[in-house]
Amino acid sequence: MYIEPIAKFLIAIIVFQLINSNIGYDERLKSLPIVLALSGLCAFTPSAVLILLTILISVLHVFHVSPILALVILVVLLIMYFMYIHFTPKLGYVLIAIPILFILKIPYMIPIMLGLFATPISVIASACGVIVVYLFQIIAEVVNMQFGNTVEDALQIYTYVIDSLINNQQMLMTIFIFSLVIVFTYIVRRFRFDYAHEAAVGAGALTCILGFLFGDLRLGITEQIAPMIIGTLISSILVVIIQFFYRVLDYTRSEH
């Protein structure tokens, strides 16, 4: 009752600070009172409100430097939002958690947890979260380019953003591997034997390591292999701790 609003408040602050540090082009939106006010609002509202405010702040920052790019980004984000709200409305924080955990080098927690606690349909929320990570990188690239405000420029920006997403092999690889991790973790978790959940975490971690090992070698980004393995092991330990508190401890007899 008390921890949840505090946790949501802190998560909101982290999210808005993350946006401000990556695409903080409008200094007015980076002011501390605005960040605290928006975070306070998110503390007592559903996760969908935080996602909508995240979209709004991101678009307003981009609008400050390029109205056309802001429109393109708004369309892409709204498509993902309505896809998420239709298929996985209860997994709103996945879209927020993946970009944060990418910075902490442990995004592998999310697909393992989704396989452990959700269903395979959660691959949609996972994919949207990964797209958000790479979309922020594309925004930073496009802002540094010289575009005008004509219809032709708008088409060029739209084409560049969409092509950068569709042709980003690293992003597509991450989405595919995260989906495999969710599915394999879910399958093992459904088995009826002792310590099935712990085995599911191990299966998800192994799938993650093997998938990214093969993918990184294929794309020639071998420098990411060691951090990926370490991050996956840390993620697995954290997921085991979380599932212990979620499953083993009995809260049903708690009293006031």
N, C-alpha and C positions, 0 to 999 in steps of 0.2 A: 504493500500500500504506500509506503514511503520511499522505498528504493526505486521503484519504477519511474516516477516523475523525475527524480534526481538523475537517474541514468539517462532518460530521454533528453533532459536538459543538457547534460554533458555531451551526449552524442550530437545534438544539434549544434552546439558550439564548435565541436570538432569539424562537423560537415561545413558550416559556414566559413570557418577559418581556412579549411582546405580549398574551398571555392575562391576565397579572397586571395590566397597565396598563389593559386594557379592562373586564374583569369580575372584578377581583381583590378579591372581597368577603371571602374568608377569609385573614386575615393570616398564618396558620400556613403556608399553601401558598406564600406569597410570600417565605419565608425563603431566604436564599442557599444554605445547605447542601442544602435540598431541590431547588432548581433545579439546582445543580451535580450532585447525585447522579442525578437523572432524566436530565440531559443526558449524563452519563457512560454511563449505561445505553444511551441511544439511539445513542451513538457506535459501539457494537460489535454492534448488532442491526439487523434489516431495517427498512425505512421503515414497515412496517405497525405496528411497536411504537411508533414516535413518534406515529403517528396515533391509536392506541388510548390512549396516555398523554395526548395532547391532548384527546381526548373525555373521559377520566376527570377530568383537572384542571378542565376547563371545567364539567363537571356538578357537581363538588364545590364549586366556587366559587359556583355558582348555588344549590346545595342549602343553603348557609350562610344564604341570605336567603329562599329559597322552595322547599321540597321539591317542591311540585306543579310549579312551573316547571322545576325540575331534571329531573323525570320526563319532561315534554313535550320538553325539549331533548334528553334522552338518546334518546328514541324517534326524533326527527328525525335526529340525528347517526348513530345506528346504521343507519337506513334508507339514508342516503347511504354509510356505510362498507361495508355489504354489497353495495350496488350497485356501488361502486368495486371492491371486492375480487373481484367476480364477472366484471366486464367488463374492467377495466383494472388488474390487480394490480401491474403493473410501473411504474405512474405515481403511486405514493403521494405523492411529494414535490410533485406538482401541487397537491394540497389544501393543502399547507403554503405553497408558494411564492406562490400568488395573493394570500392576505391580506397577506403581507409586502410584495409588490411593489405592492399597492394603496396601502400607506402611503408607499412610495417614489415613487408616481405613475407607475410603469412596468409595470403589469400586462399591457400589450400584448405583452410578451416571450413570455408563456406560449403564447397561441394560435399565434403565428408559429413558435415552436420546436416545438410539437406537430405542426403541419402539415409541418415540415421533417424531423423525426426519427421521428414516430409515424404512426398511421393515423387515418382519420376517426372511429373508435370512441372516440378520446380526447376527443371532445366531452363525453362523460359525466363524465370527470375534471374537465374545465374547468368544466362547469356546477356540479358539486358544490363546487368551490373558490369560485366566485362566490356560491353560496348561503351558504357559511360566512361570507363577508364581511358580507352583509346580515343574517344570523342574529345575529351579534354585536351589531349595531345594534338589532335588535328586543329582544334580551335586556336591554340597557341601558334601553330604554323600559318594558318590562314590570316590571322591578324597581322602578321609581319609582311604579308604580301600586299602589293599595290592593286587595289580594285576600286572602281568607281561606283556610281550609284545608278547605272543604266540597267535596262532589262538584260542586255548581253552579259554584263558583269554578274548579275544575279544568277543567270544560268551557269556561268563559269564557276561561281562559288558553289552552287548546288552540285554541279558535276564533280568538282574536286572533292567535296566532303563525302559524297556517296561513293565515288571511286576509291577514295582513301580507306573507307570502311570495308567495302567489298573485297578489295585487293590486298588487305592487310593480312598476310599469311600468319603472322604471330597471333593476332587477335582471333582468327578463325581456329587456329590450333588450340588456343587456350579454351575457347568455347567448347570445342569438340572433346578435349580431355576432361574438362570439368563435368561435361554431360556423362562421359563414361564413368567417372568417379561416383557421381550420384547414382547411376543405375547399378553398378556393381556393389556399392555399399548398401543400397536398398535391397538387392537380391539376397545378400548374405545375412542382412539383418532380419529378413523374413524367415530364415531357417529356424527350426525348433530344436535347438540343442543348447547346452550350457554355454554361457559366455558368447552368445551369438552376436551381441552388440559390440563387444570388444573385438571379436573376429571381423566384424563388418568394418570397424575403424581400420584394422590392419589391411583388409582387402582394398579399402579406398585409398589408403596411403601408398600401397604397393602399385595400384593402378596409376596413381598420380605420378609417382617417381618413374615408372617404366614409360608412361605416356610422354612426359616432358623430356625424359632422357632421349627417347627416339626422335621426338619432334625438334628438340634443340640441336641435336646432331644433324638432322636433315636440313635445318635452316642455317646451320653454321654459327650458332650463337652459344658456343661451348662455355663461355664465361659465366653463363647463368646456371650451369648444372649444379655446382657446389652449393650456391645459395638456395637453389630449389630443393635439394635434398635436405638441407638443414631446416629450411622453412617448413617442409612437409612433416618432418619428425616432430618439430615443435608444435605444429598444428595438430598432429595426432594426439600428443600428450594433452593439449588443452581441451580437445574434444572429449577424450576419455574422462577428464575431470568434470566437464560440463554434464556429460551423460550420467555420471555418478550422482550428481546432485539432482538431476532431473528424474532418474529412475529409482535409485536405491533408497534415498531418504524418504521417509513416510511423513508427509505433511498433513495427512487427513485427520490426525488426532490433535492437531495444534489447538490451543485454547487461548482466549483473551482473558 
